[in-house]
Amino acid sequence: MRSASAPPPTWSAGATYLGGVSTAPLSAITLGDEFARTLPELALPWQAEQVAEPRLLVLNERVAADLGLDSAWLRGPEGTRLLVGNHVPPGAAPVAQAYAGHQFGNYSPRLGDGRALLLGELVHSDGRPRDLHLKGSGRTPFARGGDGFAAVGPMLREYVVSEAMHALGIPTTRSLAVVATGRSVRRETPLPGAVLARVARGHLRVGSFQYASATGDLDLLRRLADHAIDRHHPAAAGAEHRYLELFEAVVAAQAALVARWMLVGFVHGVMNTDNMTISGETIDYGPCAFLDAFDRSTVYSSIDHRGRYAYGNQPAVAEWNLARLAEALLPLFADDQDKAVALAVDALGGFRERYDRTWSAGMRAKLGLPSASTTPLVDELVDDLVALLAENHVDHTSFYRRLGAAARGDTEPARGLVLDIAAIDSWIARWRALRPDADAMDRVNPVYIPRNHLVEEALNAATEGDLGPLGGLLDAVTAPYDERPGRDRYADPAPADFGAAYQTFCGT
């Protein structure tokens, strides 16, 4: 085991180049400043804290390539300094973004990037812009008493989980790199510090609109909405009621997103309005985790004492957050407030229908049934299975993957996870009568997810300087549907003594 001060090797996603340093000049990189120019009221010019000896821990070469960045150069001293915000291209204008938000239901009028910076925008290989954003880069005026730094463990957690979510096909911010700072960060105990460089279609949040609305500046609110349409929902631009269309697009994106969280058993842990994006991407992986035993009341976050953001509450919380977005947008819906409210209520009413549609289609896919299977028989089958999994505390991920074997005739792997043998046998008989497609099931039911016990193992080792467990975990979860020999431990449920008291932490 390495000491915390010993420089560990780097681990790269999709790495083919592991040695040498490119000399590509920083001036070859263009970082746009569209957000800062368009919305200066929400953009506070700021600089990252200086890092004396930045040391690259993890580099995502696939993401770098999509952004037109030379991975070999990023490994060198100049590239690593870019990844901590200490050496930015000419013309770049790093800013801390201002936003408000409801945190655990309580409104805070001024939150903002307390330990983060938007370095600027890069053009992705798809031709659309992406934000290059830092987390853990030091205090800003929005820090609210925090130190502005981040520890290695939480930054690697975001790297692992966000890349796993991407591999599962769920919209998410992406992780480009984690860089060790050599600085000690004091939490309950001193921990090695790090900066995460992440990439997103955008960092506009429900809280961004709450902040703009609270200023009373209608021009600012309109410019923010126009920026959101241009960046994320361009189809709304030509609509008769473009701002209402924008809201409906965000409702649709978030309904689909949260339904997909539920299908894979993802628990965000801190669904504050400042952590809900306008783009429909998953953002801010703090106290997040994946279900072990299926239980709708599961809470992993150490600060969610009342279970507001429990797994089963996530759809309702998303709808509540969207209601706050509607409140912020009301002046743009109609001049008459009563009419604006009626329009907002009607648009928000589409959330549950869109959520149910995505979740139901996803469940049919997980069970290998045709997408047209909307009969009461299938609905009853799904409801009975969910109840059965909850009553028997069945491992969520393992069950659905093993159910593929049952579709091929071998029921033992799945039924062995369920205590009530008579009930599961009866359910499997009813389900198999519908002729499920086993191959289709294997394409949507992952073998590997970031198992909580394996995530903790990898983060603890990395904090001590050993990146080996992290590399193994990333290899598994970035190809989640492909069962491979020698990786059984990444597919196995958590040990029986692990989950009862498991908690995750924000990292601040």
ZIQUIZI-V954517 format. One record per residue. PSI is psi in whole degrees, -180 to 180 (* if undefined). OMEGA is omega in degrees with one decimal (* if undefined). Layout:
# ZIQUIZI-V954517
psi:PSI omega:OMEGA
psi:PSI omega:OMEGA
This chain:
# ZIQUIZI-V954517
psi:132 omega:179.3
psi:155 omega:172.3
psi:162 omega:-178.2
psi:-23 omega:-177.2
psi:-12 omega:-177.6
psi:135 omega:-178.2
psi:118 omega:179.6
psi:164 omega:172.5
psi:162 omega:174.6
psi:157 omega:175.7
psi:135 omega:-175.1
psi:134 omega:172.6
psi:122 omega:179.0
psi:27 omega:-174.3
psi:134 omega:169.9
psi:-10 omega:-177.9
psi:116 omega:-174.7
psi:-2 omega:-177.9
psi:161 omega:176.6
psi:170 omega:-176.4
psi:131 omega:175.5
psi:155 omega:-180.0
psi:23 omega:179.1
psi:130 omega:-175.1
psi:148 omega:177.4
psi:-31 omega:-177.6
psi:-14 omega:178.2
psi:-12 omega:-178.5
psi:133 omega:176.1
psi:120 omega:175.5
psi:112 omega:179.4
psi:162 omega:179.9
psi:38 omega:-176.4
psi:-45 omega:-179.2
psi:-48 omega:-177.4
psi:-38 omega:-179.2
psi:-39 omega:-174.8
psi:-36 omega:-173.5
psi:63 omega:-177.5
psi:-25 omega:178.8
psi:-20 omega:-179.5
psi:10 omega:-173.7
psi:110 omega:-179.7
psi:112 omega:178.9
psi:131 omega:-175.7
psi:162 omega:179.9
psi:147 omega:176.2
psi:152 omega:173.4
psi:144 omega:178.9
psi:138 omega:177.2
psi:119 omega:-173.1
psi:-47 omega:-176.4
psi:75 omega:178.9
psi:142 omega:-176.7
psi:116 omega:-177.3
psi:127 omega:176.9
psi:-47 omega:-177.1
psi:135 omega:177.4
psi:130 omega:179.6
psi:97 omega:-173.9
psi:-29 omega:177.7
psi:-45 omega:178.7
psi:-43 omega:178.6
psi:-45 omega:-179.2
psi:-41 omega:179.3
psi:-24 omega:179.9
psi:2 omega:-179.3
psi:23 omega:-179.6
psi:139 omega:-179.8
psi:114 omega:-177.3
psi:-38 omega:179.4
psi:-40 omega:177.4
psi:-40 omega:179.0
psi:-26 omega:177.9
psi:-20 omega:-178.2
psi:176 omega:-175.1
psi:-39 omega:-179.2
psi:-43 omega:179.7
psi:-41 omega:179.4
psi:-35 omega:177.4
psi:-31 omega:172.5
psi:-41 omega:-175.5
psi:-13 omega:173.3
psi:5 omega:175.7
psi:11 omega:-177.9
psi:-14 omega:-177.9
psi:96 omega:-175.0
psi:157 omega:-178.2
psi:156 omega:175.2
psi:136 omega:179.4
psi:-10 omega:178.7
psi:148 omega:-177.2
psi:77 omega:-179.7
psi:140 omega:179.7
psi:152 omega:166.0
psi:130 omega:-176.4
psi:141 omega:176.8
psi:138 omega:172.4
psi:164 omega:175.8
psi:-164 omega:175.8
psi:154 omega:169.2
psi:119 omega:177.9
psi:115 omega:-174.3
psi:38 omega:175.9
psi:-6 omega:-178.6
psi:129 omega:-174.2
psi:131 omega:174.0
psi:117 omega:-173.6
psi:-17 omega:-177.1
psi:99 omega:176.3
psi:-95 omega:176.8
psi:176 omega:-178.2
psi:94 omega:-178.0
psi:-24 omega:179.7
psi:32 omega:-173.9
psi:159 omega:177.7
psi:139 omega:167.4
psi:109 omega:179.5
psi:-32 omega:-179.9
psi:-170 omega:-175.8
psi:139 omega:174.3
psi:155 omega:177.4
psi:125 omega:178.8
psi:164 omega:178.9
psi:-19 omega:176.7
psi:1 omega:178.2
psi:-5 omega:-179.5
psi:153 omega:-179.2
psi:153 omega:172.9
psi:141 omega:173.2
psi:138 omega:167.0
psi:116 omega:-166.6
psi:141 omega:179.7
psi:149 omega:176.4
psi:127 omega:-178.3
psi:20 omega:-174.0
psi:8 omega:174.7
psi:168 omega:-177.7
psi:143 omega:168.0
psi:173 omega:175.5
psi:-11 omega:176.5
psi:8 omega:-168.7
psi:-21 omega:175.5
psi:44 omega:176.1
psi:-9 omega:178.3
psi:166 omega:-178.5
psi:-10 omega:176.6
psi:-1 omega:-175.9
psi:175 omega:178.7
psi:155 omega:179.5
psi:160 omega:-178.4
psi:-47 omega:-174.6
psi:-56 omega:-179.5
psi:-33 omega:178.9
psi:-38 omega:175.8
psi:-31 omega:175.3
psi:-48 omega:179.8
psi:-40 omega:178.9
psi:-52 omega:-176.4
psi:-51 omega:-172.3
psi:-40 omega:179.9
psi:-38 omega:178.1
psi:-34 omega:173.7
psi:-42 omega:178.8
psi:-42 omega:177.2
psi:-44 omega:-179.9
psi:-28 omega:177.0
psi:-2 omega:177.8
psi:21 omega:-178.0
psi:127 omega:-178.8
psi:132 omega:-173.5
psi:156 omega:163.3
psi:156 omega:178.5
psi:154 omega:177.0
psi:126 omega:178.1
psi:-44 omega:-176.0
psi:156 omega:166.4
psi:130 omega:-177.0
psi:127 omega:175.2
psi:141 omega:-177.0
psi:-17 omega:-173.3
psi:-1 omega:-179.8
psi:139 omega:175.6
psi:131 omega:179.8
psi:126 omega:-176.3
psi:118 omega:170.4
psi:-125 omega:172.8
psi:-33 omega:174.8
psi:162 omega:176.4
psi:136 omega:-178.5
psi:151 omega:176.6
psi:138 omega:-175.7
psi:160 omega:179.5
psi:161 omega:173.3
psi:134 omega:173.4
psi:130 omega:169.2
psi:120 omega:-178.4
psi:163 omega:-174.6
psi:139 omega:-179.4
psi:155 omega:171.9
psi:-25 omega:176.7
psi:161 omega:179.8
psi:19 omega:173.5
psi:138 omega:-175.1
psi:165 omega:169.6
psi:-40 omega:179.6
psi:-26 omega:176.0
psi:-43 omega:179.4
psi:-34 omega:176.4
psi:-40 omega:178.9
psi:-48 omega:-179.0
psi:-41 omega:179.9
psi:-40 omega:-177.3
psi:-23 omega:178.7
psi:-20 omega:-175.7
psi:7 omega:-178.4
psi:99 omega:-176.1
psi:-33 omega:178.0
psi:-42 omega:177.8
psi:-46 omega:-180.0
psi:-41 omega:-179.7
psi:-42 omega:178.2
psi:-37 omega:177.5
psi:-44 omega:179.2
psi:-40 omega:178.4
psi:-39 omega:177.4
psi:-41 omega:179.0
psi:-39 omega:178.1
psi:-49 omega:-177.8
psi:-40 omega:-173.8
psi:-39 omega:-168.4
psi:-33 omega:-174.1
psi:63 omega:-174.3
psi:-21 omega:178.6
psi:-23 omega:-180.0
psi:-17 omega:-173.0
psi:-37 omega:-177.2
psi:5 omega:-177.2
psi:152 omega:178.0
psi:-41 omega:177.8
psi:79 omega:-169.2
psi:-35 omega:-176.6
psi:-34 omega:173.2
psi:-39 omega:177.4
psi:-39 omega:175.4
psi:-48 omega:-179.5
psi:-43 omega:179.5
psi:-35 omega:178.2
psi:-39 omega:177.8
psi:-41 omega:176.5
psi:-46 omega:-178.9
psi:-43 omega:-178.3
psi:-43 omega:-178.1
psi:-35 omega:176.7
psi:-45 omega:179.4
psi:-40 omega:-178.7
psi:-52 omega:-175.5
psi:-35 omega:175.3
psi:-39 omega:179.4
psi:-34 omega:170.9
psi:-48 omega:-174.9
psi:-36 omega:-177.8
psi:-33 omega:179.9
psi:-2 omega:179.1
psi:29 omega:180.0
psi:135 omega:177.2
psi:112 omega:-176.5
psi:-47 omega:173.3
psi:-25 omega:-178.3
psi:71 omega:-175.2
psi:52 omega:173.8
psi:160 omega:-177.6
psi:-22 omega:176.5
psi:-3 omega:176.3
psi:19 omega:176.2
psi:119 omega:-174.6
psi:155 omega:174.0
psi:-27 omega:-179.4
psi:-23 omega:-174.1
psi:19 omega:175.4
psi:148 omega:170.3
psi:136 omega:-176.5
psi:156 omega:172.4
psi:77 omega:-179.9
psi:84 omega:178.2
psi:-101 omega:-179.0
psi:51 omega:-176.7
psi:163 omega:178.5
psi:169 omega:174.4
psi:147 omega:178.0
psi:139 omega:161.0
psi:-96 omega:175.4
psi:138 omega:-178.3
psi:122 omega:179.9
psi:117 omega:-176.7
psi:-20 omega:-178.9
psi:7 omega:-175.6
psi:129 omega:174.2
psi:128 omega:176.8
psi:-26 omega:-174.6
psi:132 omega:-179.0
psi:-19 omega:-177.0
psi:-1 omega:179.6
psi:75 omega:-171.3
psi:-27 omega:-176.9
psi:4 omega:177.2
psi:25 omega:-179.8
psi:-41 omega:-174.7
psi:31 omega:174.7
psi:157 omega:-178.6
psi:-52 omega:-175.5
psi:-15 omega:-179.8
psi:-8 omega:-169.8
psi:-41 omega:177.6
psi:-44 omega:-179.1
psi:-38 omega:178.4
psi:-41 omega:177.8
psi:-43 omega:178.3
psi:-41 omega:178.0
psi:-44 omega:178.6
psi:-40 omega:179.3
psi:-30 omega:174.0
psi:-35 omega:176.8
psi:-36 omega:175.2
psi:-42 omega:178.3
psi:-42 omega:178.3
psi:-41 omega:-179.6
psi:-33 omega:-175.4
psi:-6 omega:-173.7
psi:-44 omega:-178.3
psi:-21 omega:179.5
psi:-13 omega:-178.8
psi:-42 omega:-178.6
psi:153 omega:177.7
psi:-35 omega:178.7
psi:121 omega:-173.8
psi:-40 omega:179.7
psi:-41 omega:178.2
psi:-41 omega:179.7
psi:-42 omega:179.8
psi:-43 omega:-179.8
psi:-41 omega:178.0
psi:-41 omega:-179.3
psi:-44 omega:-179.2
psi:-42 omega:179.7
psi:-43 omega:-179.8
psi:-42 omega:179.4
psi:-27 omega:178.7
psi:-18 omega:178.1
psi:-11 omega:-176.4
psi:-51 omega:-174.3
psi:-38 omega:178.5
psi:-45 omega:-179.2
psi:-40 omega:177.3
psi:-50 omega:-178.1
psi:-39 omega:-179.1
psi:-45 omega:-179.5
psi:-44 omega:-178.2
psi:-44 omega:-178.7
psi:-43 omega:178.2
psi:-39 omega:178.4
psi:-39 omega:178.6
psi:-39 omega:176.2
psi:-40 omega:178.2
psi:-42 omega:-180.0
psi:-30 omega:179.7
psi:3 omega:176.2
psi:25 omega:-177.3
psi:149 omega:-177.5
psi:149 omega:-178.2
psi:-22 omega:179.1
psi:1 omega:-177.7
psi:84 omega:-178.5
psi:17 omega:-176.8
psi:156 omega:175.1
psi:-30 omega:179.3
psi:-44 omega:180.0
psi:-43 omega:178.4
psi:-42 omega:178.7
psi:-39 omega:178.9
psi:-44 omega:179.3
psi:-47 omega:-179.2
psi:-42 omega:-179.8
psi:-38 omega:179.9
psi:-45 omega:179.7
psi:-44 omega:178.2
psi:-40 omega:-179.3
psi:-43 omega:179.3
psi:-41 omega:-179.3
psi:-45 omega:-177.6
psi:-30 omega:-176.2
psi:5 omega:177.6
psi:52 omega:-174.9
psi:140 omega:177.0
psi:121 omega:-170.3
psi:-53 omega:-174.9
psi:-46 omega:-177.3
psi:-40 omega:-175.1
psi:-51 omega:-176.1
psi:-37 omega:178.4
psi:-42 omega:179.9
psi:-22 omega:178.0
psi:-25 omega:175.2
psi:-38 omega:176.6
psi:-37 omega:178.6
psi:-35 omega:177.6
psi:-24 omega:178.1
psi:-1 omega:175.7
psi:-11 omega:-179.2
psi:98 omega:-175.1
psi:-14 omega:-172.2
psi:-44 omega:-178.2
psi:-40 omega:-179.2
psi:-48 omega:-175.7
psi:-24 omega:178.5
psi:-14 omega:177.9
psi:-8 omega:-171.9
psi:130 omega:-179.5
psi:-39 omega:-177.6
psi:86 omega:-174.1
psi:-41 omega:-178.7
psi:-41 omega:-178.3
psi:-43 omega:-178.2
psi:-36 omega:177.3
psi:-43 omega:178.5
psi:-43 omega:-178.9
psi:-45 omega:-179.4
psi:-38 omega:179.0
psi:-44 omega:178.0
psi:-42 omega:-177.5
psi:-44 omega:-177.3
psi:-22 omega:177.3
psi:-19 omega:178.8
psi:3 omega:174.8
psi:62 omega:179.8
psi:150 omega:-179.5
psi:105 omega:-175.5
psi:-41 omega:-178.8
psi:-41 omega:177.4
psi:-37 omega:178.2
psi:-42 omega:-178.1
psi:-19 omega:178.9
psi:-13 omega:-178.5
psi:-14 omega:179.5
psi:109 omega:-173.8
psi:149 omega:169.0
psi:-41 omega:-171.3
psi:130 omega:168.9
psi:170 omega:174.8
psi:82 omega:179.5
psi:135 omega:-172.4
psi:-41 omega:-178.5
psi:-31 omega:179.0
psi:-34 omega:174.7
psi:-47 omega:-179.8
psi:-40 omega:177.7
psi:-46 omega:-177.9
psi:-42 omega:-178.7
psi:-40 omega:178.1
psi:-42 omega:179.0
psi:-43 omega:-179.4
psi:-36 omega:177.2
psi:-31 omega:177.7
psi:1 omega:175.8
psi:6 omega:-178.1
psi:109 omega:-178.4
psi:4 omega:-179.2
psi:-53 omega:178.9
psi:-34 omega:177.5
psi:-45 omega:179.9
psi:-43 omega:178.3
psi:-42 omega:-179.9
psi:-44 omega:179.4
psi:-40 omega:176.7
psi:-39 omega:-178.1
psi:-53 omega:-168.9
psi:-15 omega:176.9
psi:-1 omega:169.3
psi:68 omega:-163.9
psi:-20 omega:-174.3
psi:-7 omega:-174.5
psi:102 omega:179.8
psi:126 omega:-174.7
psi:145 omega:-179.9
psi:148 omega:177.3
psi:3 omega:-178.1
psi:28 omega:-177.4
psi:-37 omega:-176.2
psi:-24 omega:178.4
psi:-14 omega:178.8
psi:-21 omega:-174.6
psi:145 omega:173.7
psi:163 omega:178.9
psi:151 omega:174.0
psi:150 omega:-175.2
psi:-30 omega:-176.3
psi:11 omega:-174.4
psi:-49 omega:-161.5
psi:-23 omega:-168.2
psi:-43 omega:-175.6
psi:19 omega:-175.2
psi:131 omega:177.8
psi:151 omega:173.6
psi:162 omega:-171.0
psi:153 omega:-177.0
psi:-33 omega:-178.5
psi:5 omega:177.5
psi:* omega:*
